[in-house]
Amino acid sequence: MNIDPFPKPFSCKEKPSIDYPCSWLYKVIGLDEEALRRAIEIVIGDKDVLITRSNTSSGGKYCSLNVEFVVEDEETRLRYYQHLKNHAAVKVVM
């Protein structure tokens, strides 16, 4: 049996295969939970969305929320990502 001791690392240039429509989860991080919830409501609009608490930093300065909803296609998924990322209340989107 010949096993490669140095497997090739994952390349970010490889585009994942995603079947749309699908449920998508963003993790949104910011300083204030209520401001994050308002930002999500503004960006996502009237879509059916599930928002759950994810984590709070040990010092209590940052909090994160999971935001899950159905995206219809890649363009829509990336557009929501950009709008969340650009909102003043949001520090990081994953």
Backbone as a chain_set.jsonl record, in Angstrom:
{"seq": "MNIDPFPKPFSCKEKPSIDYPCSWLYKVIGLDEEALRRAIEIVIGDKDVLITRSNTSSGGKYCSLNVEFVVEDEETRLRYYQHLKNHAAVKVVM", "coords": {"N": [[0.845, -1.172, 0.0], [0.656, 2.14, -0.91], [1.027, 5.107, 0.569], [0.76, 8.542, 0.468], [2.995, 10.483, 2.214], [2.935, 13.177, 2.4], [0.337, 14.748, 1.904], [-1.468, 16.677, -0.539], [-2.195, 20.046, 0.203], [-5.371, 21.606, 0.966], [-6.685, 23.742, -1.431], [-7.558, 27.095, -1.686], [-8.306, 28.007, -4.08], [-9.804, 26.125, -5.278], [-13.047, 25.638, -6.178], [-15.894, 25.038, -4.255], [-18.418, 22.517, -4.685], [-21.698, 23.273, -4.735], [-25.045, 22.57, -4.255], [-27.806, 24.279, -5.28], [-31.203, 25.385, -4.674], [-30.194, 25.901, -1.237], [-29.813, 25.396, 2.318], [-28.114, 27.824, 4.153], [-25.503, 28.827, 6.341], [-24.413, 31.567, 8.136], [-21.966, 32.964, 10.268], [-22.102, 35.629, 12.342], [-20.335, 38.264, 13.699], [-19.992, 40.678, 16.261], [-20.093, 43.685, 18.326], [-22.419, 44.207, 19.776], [-25.279, 42.473, 20.577], [-28.02, 43.082, 20.038], [-27.764, 45.088, 18.089], [-26.558, 43.573, 16.098], [-28.658, 41.796, 15.514], [-30.557, 43.585, 14.475], [-29.136, 44.461, 12.216], [-29.018, 42.083, 10.746], [-31.755, 41.678, 10.249], [-32.242, 43.913, 8.628], [-30.581, 43.404, 6.404], [-31.29, 40.768, 5.521], [-34.025, 40.912, 5.288], [-37.41, 40.042, 4.6], [-37.156, 37.303, 4.493], [-37.447, 33.865, 5.541], [-35.772, 33.228, 8.353], [-33.428, 31.775, 10.616], [-32.148, 32.729, 13.616], [-29.675, 32.268, 15.915], [-28.008, 32.325, 19.091], [-24.491, 32.157, 19.214], [-21.861, 32.437, 20.421], [-20.034, 34.13, 23.059], [-17.359, 36.299, 23.67], [-14.642, 35.653, 25.966], [-14.091, 37.885, 27.518], [-16.417, 39.227, 27.197], [-16.743, 41.196, 25.318], [-17.213, 40.73, 22.566], [-19.789, 39.219, 20.583], [-21.405, 36.463, 18.958], [-23.612, 35.43, 16.364], [-25.519, 32.848, 14.875], [-26.75, 32.646, 11.648], [-29.182, 31.396, 9.711], [-30.564, 30.449, 6.631], [-32.365, 29.878, 3.547], [-30.633, 29.949, 0.525], [-30.839, 30.882, -2.874], [-29.074, 30.795, -5.013], [-25.575, 31.067, -6.029], [-24.865, 33.754, -6.494], [-26.756, 35.171, -4.967], [-26.119, 34.193, -2.409], [-23.492, 35.222, -2.065], [-24.044, 37.936, -2.263], [-25.607, 38.456, 0.046], [-23.652, 37.879, 1.96], [-21.755, 39.955, 1.438], [-23.325, 42.248, 2.007], [-23.916, 41.852, 4.735], [-21.294, 41.869, 5.749], [-20.542, 44.498, 5.191], [-22.097, 46.038, 6.861], [-22.305, 48.385, 9.521], [-22.565, 47.473, 12.177], [-21.484, 44.982, 12.166], [-18.606, 43.085, 12.655], [-17.217, 40.816, 11.725], [-17.883, 38.299, 9.28], [-18.54, 34.939, 8.793]], "CA": [[0.0, 0.0, 0.0], [1.478, 3.331, -1.061], [0.334, 6.271, 1.117], [1.544, 9.767, 0.334], [3.222, 11.064, 3.547], [2.74, 14.625, 2.304], [-0.827, 14.993, 1.043], [-1.598, 18.038, -1.05], [-3.088, 20.852, 1.05], [-6.567, 22.148, 0.337], [-6.422, 25.014, -2.098], [-8.703, 27.998, -1.691], [-8.647, 28.258, -5.468], [-10.768, 25.118, -5.675], [-14.398, 26.089, -5.892], [-16.706, 23.92, -3.767], [-19.633, 22.207, -5.422], [-22.861, 23.521, -3.881], [-26.317, 22.392, -4.95], [-28.783, 25.307, -4.895], [-31.183, 26.145, -3.425], [-29.753, 25.153, -0.063], [-29.754, 26.122, 3.579], [-26.763, 28.356, 4.339], [-25.284, 29.364, 7.677], [-23.378, 32.579, 8.343], [-21.691, 33.339, 11.647], [-21.945, 37.085, 12.323], [-19.686, 38.672, 14.946], [-20.002, 42.115, 16.507], [-19.973, 44.128, 19.713], [-23.707, 44.327, 20.44], [-26.197, 41.473, 20.019], [-29.225, 43.703, 19.471], [-27.363, 45.754, 16.845], [-26.371, 42.503, 15.114], [-29.984, 41.308, 15.119], [-31.142, 44.601, 13.595], [-28.395, 44.406, 10.952], [-29.47, 40.879, 10.042], [-33.114, 41.953, 9.77], [-32.149, 44.869, 7.527], [-29.944, 42.773, 5.24], [-32.006, 39.586, 5.062], [-35.381, 41.319, 4.934], [-38.549, 39.234, 5.039], [-36.906, 35.867, 4.309], [-37.568, 33.017, 6.716], [-34.396, 33.108, 8.844], [-33.251, 31.298, 11.986], [-31.028, 33.404, 14.264], [-29.399, 31.683, 17.226], [-26.759, 32.745, 19.721], [-23.397, 31.229, 18.99], [-20.82, 32.526, 21.436], [-19.622, 35.439, 23.574], [-15.943, 36.224, 24.019], [-14.402, 35.48, 27.406], [-14.176, 39.195, 28.16], [-17.755, 39.762, 27.006], [-16.752, 42.305, 24.38], [-17.764, 40.312, 21.278], [-20.768, 38.136, 20.557], [-21.643, 35.965, 17.608], [-24.911, 34.833, 16.098], [-25.653, 32.013, 13.686], [-27.848, 33.106, 10.799], [-29.413, 30.324, 8.749], [-31.711, 30.599, 5.744], [-32.185, 29.258, 2.237], [-30.148, 30.805, -0.576], [-31.293, 30.336, -4.141], [-27.95, 30.606, -5.935], [-24.302, 31.604, -5.538], [-24.908, 35.215, -6.532], [-27.531, 35.597, -3.795], [-25.321, 33.862, -1.219], [-22.385, 36.18, -1.97], [-24.604, 39.277, -2.042], [-25.929, 38.558, 1.476], [-22.365, 37.934, 2.666], [-21.194, 41.305, 1.295], [-24.162, 43.217, 2.731], [-23.667, 41.671, 6.171], [-19.911, 42.296, 6.012], [-20.44, 45.951, 5.07], [-22.929, 46.729, 7.849], [-21.498, 48.997, 10.578], [-22.646, 46.708, 13.433], [-20.846, 43.68, 11.97], [-17.14, 43.101, 12.588], [-16.747, 39.678, 10.936], [-18.869, 37.323, 8.801], [-17.928, 33.687, 8.343]], "C": [[0.89, 1.235, 0.0], [0.683, 4.55, -0.603], [1.267, 7.465, 1.024], [1.742, 10.384, 1.717], [3.001, 12.57, 3.57], [1.56, 14.906, 1.383], [-0.882, 16.454, 0.616], [-2.559, 18.821, -0.159], [-4.301, 21.309, 0.249], [-6.231, 23.505, -0.259], [-7.689, 25.859, -2.089], [-9.129, 28.333, -3.116], [-9.653, 27.245, -5.991], [-12.15, 25.571, -5.239], [-15.245, 24.901, -5.422], [-17.944, 23.723, -4.64], [-20.813, 22.335, -4.462], [-24.111, 23.372, -4.73], [-27.322, 23.396, -4.402], [-30.164, 24.893, -5.351], [-30.749, 25.255, -2.261], [-29.803, 26.043, 1.174], [-28.306, 26.561, 3.785], [-26.663, 28.992, 5.715], [-24.13, 30.366, 7.651], [-23.195, 32.732, 9.837], [-21.346, 34.825, 11.589], [-21.428, 37.509, 13.69], [-19.693, 40.188, 15.061], [-19.921, 42.41, 17.992], [-21.288, 44.073, 20.483], [-24.717, 43.384, 19.79], [-27.429, 42.098, 19.379], [-28.915, 44.423, 18.16], [-27.13, 44.724, 15.739], [-27.717, 41.991, 14.613], [-30.667, 42.301, 14.185], [-30.462, 44.589, 12.23], [-28.854, 43.218, 10.114], [-30.855, 41.097, 9.465], [-33.1, 42.894, 8.574], [-31.63, 44.179, 6.267], [-30.793, 41.642, 4.667], [-33.437, 39.913, 4.66], [-36.425, 40.35, 5.446], [-38.376, 37.736, 4.789], [-37.102, 35.132, 5.631], [-36.151, 32.698, 7.199], [-34.397, 32.62, 10.292], [-31.992, 31.958, 12.542], [-30.861, 32.796, 15.647], [-28.09, 32.242, 17.764], [-25.703, 31.689, 19.474], [-22.428, 31.268, 20.155], [-20.662, 33.969, 21.896], [-18.169, 35.295, 23.988], [-15.774, 36.162, 25.528], [-14.487, 36.796, 28.156], [-15.533, 39.851, 27.995], [-17.844, 40.888, 25.995], [-17.443, 41.945, 23.066], [-18.8, 39.22, 21.466], [-20.942, 37.687, 19.116], [-23.004, 35.3, 17.539], [-24.799, 33.954, 14.862], [-26.89, 32.48, 12.941], [-28.034, 32.066, 9.709], [-30.684, 30.574, 7.953], [-31.376, 29.972, 4.394], [-31.704, 30.31, 1.246], [-30.454, 30.099, -1.89], [-30.146, 30.012, -5.098], [-26.705, 31.275, -5.362], [-24.299, 33.126, -5.492], [-25.636, 35.776, -5.309], [-26.739, 35.363, -2.515], [-24.206, 34.875, -1.007], [-22.884, 37.602, -1.709], [-24.961, 39.468, -0.566], [-24.657, 38.656, 2.308], [-21.8, 39.357, 2.624], [-21.998, 42.34, 2.075], [-23.994, 43.085, 4.246], [-22.29, 42.208, 6.536], [-19.779, 43.814, 6.026], [-21.27, 46.724, 6.088], [-22.057, 47.194, 9.018], [-21.499, 48.187, 11.874], [-21.874, 45.402, 13.366], [-19.334, 43.845, 11.837], [-16.613, 42.013, 11.66], [-17.948, 38.84, 10.502], [-18.112, 36.097, 8.342], [-19.009, 32.798, 7.772]], "O": [[1.788, 1.351, 0.835], [-0.233, 4.986, -1.3], [2.421, 7.404, 1.449], [0.761, 10.777, 2.348], [2.894, 13.17, 4.639], [1.748, 15.26, 0.219], [-0.405, 17.345, 1.319], [-3.623, 18.314, 0.196], [-4.263, 21.388, -0.979], [-5.554, 24.316, 0.373], [-8.765, 25.38, -2.447], [-10.208, 28.888, -3.326], [-10.286, 27.469, -7.022], [-12.383, 25.852, -4.064], [-15.311, 23.878, -6.103], [-18.443, 24.667, -5.253], [-20.91, 21.588, -3.489], [-24.224, 23.977, -5.796], [-27.653, 23.375, -3.216], [-30.298, 24.132, -6.31], [-30.911, 24.035, -2.292], [-29.832, 27.27, 1.082], [-27.381, 25.767, 3.614], [-27.609, 29.615, 6.196], [-23.025, 30.056, 7.206], [-24.161, 32.641, 10.595], [-20.423, 35.232, 10.884], [-22.01, 37.16, 14.717], [-19.434, 40.897, 14.089], [-19.709, 41.515, 18.81], [-21.284, 43.912, 21.704], [-24.98, 43.484, 18.592], [-27.839, 41.687, 18.294], [-29.712, 44.375, 17.224], [-27.463, 44.968, 14.579], [-27.892, 41.776, 13.414], [-31.292, 41.896, 13.204], [-31.13, 44.696, 11.202], [-29.053, 43.345, 8.906], [-31.11, 40.74, 8.315], [-33.851, 42.703, 7.618], [-32.187, 44.36, 5.184], [-30.99, 41.57, 3.454], [-34.0, 39.257, 3.784], [-36.348, 39.887, 6.584], [-39.345, 36.982, 4.866], [-36.941, 35.712, 6.705], [-35.414, 31.977, 6.527], [-35.255, 33.002, 11.088], [-30.899, 31.771, 12.007], [-31.789, 32.807, 16.455], [-27.185, 32.587, 17.005], [-25.975, 30.489, 19.516], [-22.196, 30.251, 20.808], [-21.094, 34.904, 21.221], [-17.786, 34.291, 24.588], [-16.66, 36.572, 26.278], [-14.911, 36.824, 29.311], [-15.789, 40.905, 28.575], [-18.909, 41.48, 25.826], [-18.178, 42.761, 22.511], [-18.707, 38.404, 22.383], [-20.662, 38.433, 18.178], [-23.483, 34.698, 18.501], [-24.074, 34.276, 13.921], [-27.948, 32.685, 13.537], [-27.149, 31.872, 8.875], [-31.74, 30.869, 8.514], [-30.234, 29.586, 4.143], [-32.271, 31.397, 1.134], [-30.342, 28.878, -1.999], [-30.233, 29.074, -5.891], [-26.769, 31.96, -4.342], [-23.781, 33.718, -4.544], [-25.181, 36.74, -4.695], [-26.693, 36.227, -1.64], [-23.996, 35.337, 0.115], [-22.225, 38.378, -1.017], [-24.66, 40.511, 0.015], [-24.597, 39.435, 3.259], [-21.41, 39.901, 3.657], [-21.423, 43.211, 2.729], [-23.936, 44.088, 4.957], [-22.143, 42.923, 7.527], [-18.986, 44.358, 6.795], [-21.157, 47.947, 6.169], [-21.166, 46.465, 9.454], [-20.509, 48.218, 12.605], [-21.631, 44.775, 14.397], [-18.846, 44.632, 11.025], [-15.676, 42.245, 10.896], [-18.911, 38.686, 11.254], [-17.147, 36.204, 7.584], [-18.723, 31.685, 7.329]]}, "num_chains": 1, "name": "protein.A"}
